[in-house]
């Protein structure tokens, strides 16, 4: 396969067969540097969904995501002169760590441009790998435009996060592993941002098993691929808004899109709430930490967004989730499952009223996490107070049972939307 090294060359369309052959070569080169991530059968999700569900845990890969594959292979293809000058890239986190890790291993300098809103945990991880970090712009696209300027100014070799043939081929190695580990797989579900992962994977998979369904899952807040599929050409969105920073891009890669358009069987989108629930489910049921992009395939499966056949492999593409965001996601996930809720109860503002309310809640086996009183509320008479109860429950039926008991005791109850 002809290796693209300049922006002009990168516009040349890729041949799927050549991408597959390049992925096979990449697998040999990368093998000594990758951490094994064998698929695992999920008994819980298999029982819940009525199909055999396997998880490919690339969140256990070096640096916590599949990105070390494409980055490592792209760096391995550089000339000696390019290696001596160093590399530059733009990334919201995972590709940055992939490039920094590979550059450190190969003794190369790396400059990473990251959005200004990048969490400190990801910044620290990249710096710990020895890379120089420059913060620029509020989105990945802003950072990428700046990285292109740095490329020209310093003569560094650009390693794009997805729109590059070597990166695409490197990502395709995960598809080959899936086929080796689940030879009779019927469906593979993959998250999609810029498209490098699914483009490489689908080319590699379809070369060996054209009958396997490959499904792409994008965030509804970053719908470039879905809109591009409808339009038949690459469509850039005005903005992106999603918790899945790993797939939050305005534009699908121009090299990636033709492969996706030709070979991918279905493209769907999922909401942030769906990914939050999937993250929580993976934590509780599989003891597995996934970032939102990594949980997107499972979210699409659980929400019945995809048409599957045979054994299903959901690719957990990464697990680099900021701890602060994780705490919010867990809270949101619990609320969406009605295991955490807020209700408001109107009480007479007299001694003993709160004790009586608490007793009813306790008898319902509901745990009160926190209580707030609003004695100044204009929504109730002057001798009443509004008490907001933050509750821990077992689910929707448990919450509804408590509300019915309170109503039966004559309380006025307002349920707050989560």
Secondary structure, 3 states (H helix, E strand, C coil): CCCCCCCCHHHCCCCHHHHHHHHHHHHHHHHHHCCCCCCEECHHHHHHHCCCEEEEEHHHCHHHECHHHHHHHHHHCCCHHHHHHCEEEECCCHHHHHHHHHHHHHCCCEEEEECCCCCHHHHHHHHHCCCEEEECCCCHHHHHHHHHHHHHHHCCEECCCCCCHHHHHHHHHHHHHHHHHCCCEEEEEEECCCCHHHHHHHHHHHHHCCCCEEEEEEECCCCHHHHHHHHCCCCCCCCCCCCCHHHCCCCCCHHHHHHHHHHCCEEEEECHHHHHHHHHHHHHHHCCCCCHHHHHHHHHHHCCCCCCCCEEEEEECECCCCHHHHHHHHHHHHHHCCCEEEEEEEEECCCCHHHHHHHHHHHCCCEEEEEEEECCCCCCCCCEEEEEEEEECCCHHHHHHHHHHHHHCCCEEEECCC
